[in-house]
Amino acid sequence: NIQFFGFESQQKVTASYVVVIGLGGVGSHAANMLLRSGIGKLLLVDFDQVSLSSLNRHAVATRADVGISKAQCLKEHFLTIFPECQIDAKVLLYDSSTEEEILSGHPDFVLDCIDNIDTKVALLAACVRRGLKVLSATGAGARADPTRIRIADLRESTNDPLSRSVRHRLKKDHGIEGGIPVVFSLEKPKAKLLPFKGPSGEEENPSDYQIVPGFRVRIIPVLGTIPAIFGQFMASYVVTTLAGVHVHTEPVVNFDMDHYHTLHQRLIEHEESLYGTSTEVLVDAEEVKYIVKELWHGRSAREKHVKDVGRGMWRSVNELMLVRWDITKPASVSNLILLKFKEVDEHESGTLDDIKENEPEFYNRVTAVLKRAELDFGL
């Protein structure tokens, strides 16, 4: 890690305190890699025990661990790996009565690896209220494609019933509409909830067997590799953030190449209309894809927050176009911004000096994005 981050950045990691709540398939792998990355202090929280069926996805549990608490199981294994880490294990259910005990102590990050909606919503709302950095995992069950896993704002998560419910409840009950990073899969679930069968082998009412009211006992089929990758994603995100290494995660943009060709053609036609020629268009469709997807995330440069996701996003391409940021320079990868049609005339009738003076925040934001293009293309 010192070779990767440098000594000072790794010191930031080692000086950090992280809380992991929910220590199943996702949380155990996240906690395991946080420990192996040198996090100096960990709080591990889960009310549940290691079960035989969890061995297909748990990071460290063995057959001998079945029946003991997940929190204690991780602590014991972790102390054999990195005994210098300050590890606290709490066999607790997160709720309003345990919030202070779990979230006090000024953690640098909280990892939400809970799969119960009520508890998840309460935890995320508490973290926002306390000003704590939190990263949340959504549904990892019933999926099989690791290439579809993403980290993005909660507002951008799609094809995930859990995040959809959490998003709705956070907005309805707490007025929270976004600002929380989540790990989710773009893949539609591959399998359905299994029917619940009691000890007799007959189908019974799942609520008769709940350990805690509101917690599911029916089984979502889980391929063990997927929650493990979710956990690895979370650990990587947290460690790089703590080390001060900015990683540009792949944006969630639902356009296909036809859309990028359309935007490229629209740029050429606009240049010909405005300047009488398109000779200063120095980008092709592949570079348009980079500009639209990687730099502007499929949205107008003037939009600060995510609005359109899923199907709404590709519909919005019908009102977007690429234009020069600085009209005195060619239409290159480092001089094109994405705007809505209605924003173009105002932009092209003014100057950069006007924007710099009247909208310094917007000017600085766009300049920073275009600087990234220069670095990525070695310009």
C-alpha positions in Angstrom: 0.0 0.0 0.0 2.9 2.4 0.7 4.2 1.6 -2.7 0.8 2.4 -4.2 -0.3 5.4 -2.2 3.0 6.8 -0.8 3.9 6.9 2.9 1.9 9.9 3.9 -1.3 8.8 2.2 -1.0 5.3 3.8 -0.6 7.0 7.2 -4.0 8.6 6.6 -5.4 5.1 6.1 -3.8 3.7 9.1 -5.0 6.6 11.3 -8.6 6.1 10.2 -11.6 4.6 12.0 -14.2 2.7 10.0 -17.5 1.2 11.2 -18.9 -1.8 9.3 -22.5 -2.6 10.0 -23.8 -5.9 8.7 -21.2 -8.7 8.4 -22.6 -11.1 5.9 -21.4 -11.8 2.4 -20.9 -8.1 1.6 -19.8 -6.7 5.0 -17.4 -9.5 5.8 -15.4 -9.0 2.6 -15.4 -5.2 3.0 -14.2 -5.5 6.5 -11.6 -8.1 5.6 -10.0 -5.9 2.9 -10.2 -2.8 5.1 -8.2 -4.7 7.7 -5.7 -6.0 5.1 -5.3 -2.4 3.8 -4.1 -1.2 7.2 -7.1 0.5 8.6 -6.0 1.3 12.2 -9.4 1.0 14.0 -12.5 -1.0 13.1 -15.9 -1.4 14.7 -17.7 -4.6 13.5 -21.5 -4.7 14.1 -24.0 -7.5 13.5 -26.6 -9.2 15.7 -26.6 -12.4 13.7 -24.7 -15.7 13.9 -22.6 -17.5 11.2 -24.9 -20.1 9.5 -24.0 -23.1 7.4 -25.6 -21.5 4.4 -23.5 -18.3 4.7 -20.2 -20.2 4.1 -20.6 -19.9 0.3 -20.1 -16.1 0.6 -18.5 -15.2 4.0 -15.0 -13.8 3.8 -13.3 -15.8 6.7 -15.8 -18.1 8.5 -15.1 -21.8 8.6 -17.3 -24.8 9.6 -16.1 -24.4 13.2 -17.5 -20.8 13.3 -21.1 -21.9 12.6 -23.2 -20.8 15.5 -21.0 -18.0 16.8 -21.7 -14.3 16.3 -20.5 -12.9 12.9 -18.9 -10.0 14.7 -16.9 -12.1 17.1 -16.0 -14.5 14.3 -14.4 -11.7 12.2 -12.6 -10.2 15.2 -10.9 -13.5 16.1 -9.8 -14.1 12.5 -8.7 -10.5 12.1 -6.5 -10.6 15.1 -4.5 -13.4 13.6 -4.0 -11.3 10.4 -3.3 -7.8 11.8 -3.1 -7.8 15.6 -2.1 -4.2 15.7 -5.5 -3.1 14.5 -7.9 -1.8 17.3 -10.9 -4.1 16.7 -14.2 -3.8 18.6 -16.9 -6.3 17.9 -20.5 -5.6 18.9 -23.3 -8.1 18.7 -26.0 -5.5 18.2 -29.0 -4.7 16.0 -28.8 -1.2 14.7 -31.8 0.9 15.7 -32.5 4.3 17.4 -31.5 2.8 20.8 -28.1 1.7 19.7 -27.3 4.6 17.3 -25.2 6.5 19.8 -23.2 3.4 20.8 -22.5 2.5 17.2 -22.0 5.9 15.5 -20.3 7.8 18.2 -16.5 8.2 18.2 -16.3 10.2 15.0 -15.7 7.4 12.5 -14.1 8.5 9.2 -16.4 6.2 7.3 -19.5 4.1 7.9 -20.2 1.1 5.7 -23.9 0.1 5.5 -24.0 -3.6 4.6 -27.5 -4.2 5.9 -30.2 -5.9 3.8 -33.2 -4.8 5.9 -35.0 -1.7 4.5 -36.1 -0.2 7.8 -32.7 -0.6 9.5 -30.9 0.6 6.4 -33.0 3.8 6.0 -32.6 4.6 9.7 -28.8 4.2 9.5 -28.4 6.2 6.4 -30.6 9.0 7.7 -28.6 9.1 11.0 -25.3 9.3 9.1 -26.6 12.2 7.0 -27.9 13.9 10.2 -24.5 13.4 12.0 -22.5 14.5 8.9 -20.7 11.1 8.6 -19.4 9.7 5.4 -21.3 6.6 4.6 -21.2 4.1 1.7 -24.2 1.8 1.2 -24.5 -1.6 -0.4 -27.7 -2.5 -2.2 -28.9 -5.9 -3.3 -26.2 -8.4 -4.2 -28.5 -11.5 -4.3 -29.9 -13.1 -7.4 -27.2 -11.7 -9.7 -24.3 -13.3 -11.5 -22.5 -10.6 -13.7 -19.6 -8.9 -11.9 -19.1 -6.5 -14.9 -22.4 -4.7 -14.1 -21.5 -3.6 -10.6 -21.1 0.2 -10.1 -20.6 2.8 -7.4 -22.7 5.9 -7.9 -25.1 8.3 -6.1 -28.2 6.6 -4.7 -30.2 8.6 -7.3 -28.5 6.8 -10.1 -29.0 3.2 -9.0 -31.2 1.3 -11.4 -32.6 -2.3 -11.7 -32.4 -2.7 -7.9 -35.6 -3.1 -5.9 -33.8 -2.5 -2.5 -32.2 0.8 -3.5 -35.5 1.9 -5.1 -37.3 1.3 -1.8 -34.5 2.9 0.2 -34.5 6.0 -2.1 -38.3 6.3 -1.7 -38.2 6.0 2.0 -35.3 8.4 2.5 -37.1 11.1 0.5 -40.5 10.5 2.1 -39.5 10.1 5.7 -36.3 12.2 5.9 -36.3 14.6 3.0 -33.1 13.0 1.7 -32.9 12.8 -2.1 -29.3 11.9 -2.7 -25.7 12.6 -1.8 -25.2 9.0 -0.6 -22.8 6.8 -2.6 -24.0 3.2 -3.1 -22.7 0.0 -4.6 -25.3 -1.6 -6.9 -25.7 -3.8 -9.9 -27.1 -2.7 -13.3 -28.0 -6.4 -13.8 -31.7 -7.4 -13.5 -32.0 -10.1 -10.8 -31.5 -13.6 -12.3 -33.5 -15.6 -9.6 -36.6 -15.1 -7.5 -37.2 -15.3 -3.7 -37.5 -18.9 -2.7 -40.7 -20.2 -1.1 -40.4 -20.6 2.7 -40.6 -24.1 4.1 -40.7 -24.7 7.8 -39.1 -27.8 9.7 -42.0 -30.0 8.4 -41.0 -29.3 4.8 -44.3 -27.7 4.1 -44.7 -24.1 3.1 -45.4 -21.9 6.1 -45.7 -18.2 7.1 -42.2 -16.7 7.1 -43.2 -14.2 9.8 -43.6 -17.0 12.4 -39.8 -17.6 12.2 -38.5 -14.1 12.3 -35.7 -13.5 14.8 -36.6 -9.8 14.8 -39.8 -8.3 13.5 -39.4 -6.9 10.0 -36.4 -9.1 9.1 -36.8 -11.5 6.3 -36.4 -15.2 6.7 -37.1 -16.3 3.1 -34.0 -16.8 1.0 -32.8 -14.7 -1.9 -30.6 -17.1 -3.9 -27.0 -15.8 -3.7 -24.0 -16.6 -5.9 -21.2 -16.2 -3.4 -18.9 -14.3 -5.7 -21.2 -11.3 -6.2 -21.5 -10.1 -2.6 -17.8 -10.7 -2.2 -17.1 -8.3 -5.1 -19.6 -5.8 -3.7 -17.5 -5.8 -0.4 -14.3 -5.5 -2.3 -15.7 -2.5 -4.2 -16.7 -0.9 -0.9 -13.3 -1.4 0.7 -11.5 -0.1 -2.4 -13.7 3.0 -2.5 -13.1 3.7 1.2 -9.4 3.1 1.2 -8.7 5.3 -1.8 -10.9 8.0 -0.5 -9.2 8.0 2.9 -5.8 8.1 1.1 -6.8 11.1 -0.9 -6.6 9.2 -4.2 -9.4 10.3 -6.5 -10.8 7.5 -8.7 -13.1 8.4 -11.6 -15.8 5.7 -11.3 -17.5 4.8 -14.5 -20.7 6.9 -14.8 -24.1 5.3 -15.3 -25.1 6.4 -18.8 -27.6 4.5 -20.8 -26.7 5.5 -24.3 -25.7 3.3 -27.1 -23.3 4.2 -30.0 -26.2 5.4 -32.2 -26.8 8.2 -29.6 -23.1 9.2 -29.8 -23.2 9.2 -33.6 -26.2 11.4 -33.4 -24.5 13.9 -31.0 -21.4 13.8 -33.3 -23.5 14.6 -36.4 -25.4 17.3 -34.4 -22.0 18.9 -33.5 -20.9 18.9 -37.2 -24.1 20.5 -38.4 -24.0 23.1 -35.7 -20.4 24.0 -36.6 -21.3 24.3 -40.2 -24.3 26.5 -39.4 -22.4 28.7 -37.0 -19.0 29.0 -38.7 -19.7 27.9 -42.3 -17.4 24.8 -41.9 -16.9 21.8 -39.7 -13.1 21.6 -40.3 -12.4 22.6 -36.6 -14.4 19.6 -35.3 -11.4 17.5 -34.0 -13.4 14.6 -32.5 -14.9 11.4 -33.9 -17.8 9.4 -32.5 -15.6 7.4 -30.0 -14.2 10.7 -28.6 -17.8 12.0 -28.4 -18.6 8.9 -26.3 -15.7 9.8 -23.9 -16.8 13.4 -23.7 -20.5 12.7 -23.1 -20.1 9.7 -20.9 -16.9 10.2 -18.9 -16.8 14.0 -18.6 -20.5 15.0 -18.5 -22.2 11.8 -17.5 -24.8 12.2 -20.2 -26.2 15.4 -18.7 -26.0 19.1 -19.3 -22.8 20.7 -17.9 -25.2 23.1 -16.1 -26.9 20.3 -14.1 -25.3 20.0 -10.7 -27.3 17.0 -9.6 -28.6 13.8 -11.1 -32.1 14.1 -12.5 -32.6 11.6 -15.4 -31.7 8.0 -14.8 -32.6 4.8 -16.7 -35.0 5.3 -19.6 -35.4 9.0 -18.8 -31.7 9.5 -19.4 -31.6 8.2 -23.0 -34.8 10.2 -23.8 -32.9 13.4 -22.7 -30.4 12.9 -25.5 -33.0 14.4 -27.8 -32.5 17.8 -26.2 -28.7 17.8 -25.8 -25.8 18.9 -28.0 -22.1 19.5 -27.8 -20.7 23.0 -28.2 -17.4 24.7 -27.7 -16.6 26.0 -24.2 -14.2 28.6 -25.6 -15.5 29.7 -29.1 -12.0 30.9 -30.1 -10.6 27.4 -29.9 -11.4 24.3 -32.0 -14.0 21.7 -31.0 -11.6 19.3 -29.3 -12.0 16.8 -26.5 -10.8 19.5 -24.0 -13.1 22.2 -25.4 -16.5 20.7 -25.7 -19.4 20.8 -23.2 -22.8 19.2 -23.3 -25.7 21.6 -23.0 -29.5 21.5 -23.6 -30.7 23.2 -26.8 -32.2 26.0 -24.8 -28.9 26.7 -23.1 -26.8 27.0 -26.2 -27.7 30.4 -27.5 -27.1 32.1 -24.1 -23.7 30.3 -23.9 -22.6 31.3 -27.4 -23.7 34.9 -27.1 -21.5 35.5 -24.1 -17.8 35.1 -23.3 -15.8 33.1 -20.9 -14.9 36.3 -19.0 -18.6 36.9 -18.5 -19.0 33.4 -17.1 -15.9 33.7 -14.9 -17.2 36.9 -13.4 -20.9 36.1 -13.0 -20.8 32.4 -12.4 -17.4 31.5 -10.9 -18.6 28.2 -9.5 -19.8 27.0 -12.9 -16.7 28.3 -14.5 -14.4 26.5 -12.1 -16.4 23.3 -12.3 -16.3 23.1 -16.1 -12.6 24.1 -16.2 -11.8 21.3 -13.8 -13.7 18.8 -16.0 -11.9 19.9 -19.2 -8.6 19.8 -17.4 -9.2 16.1 -16.8 -9.7 15.6 -20.6 -6.3 17.3 -21.2 -4.7 14.9 -18.7 -6.4 11.8 -20.1 -5.4 12.6 -23.7 -2.0 14.0 -22.8 -2.7 17.4 -24.4 
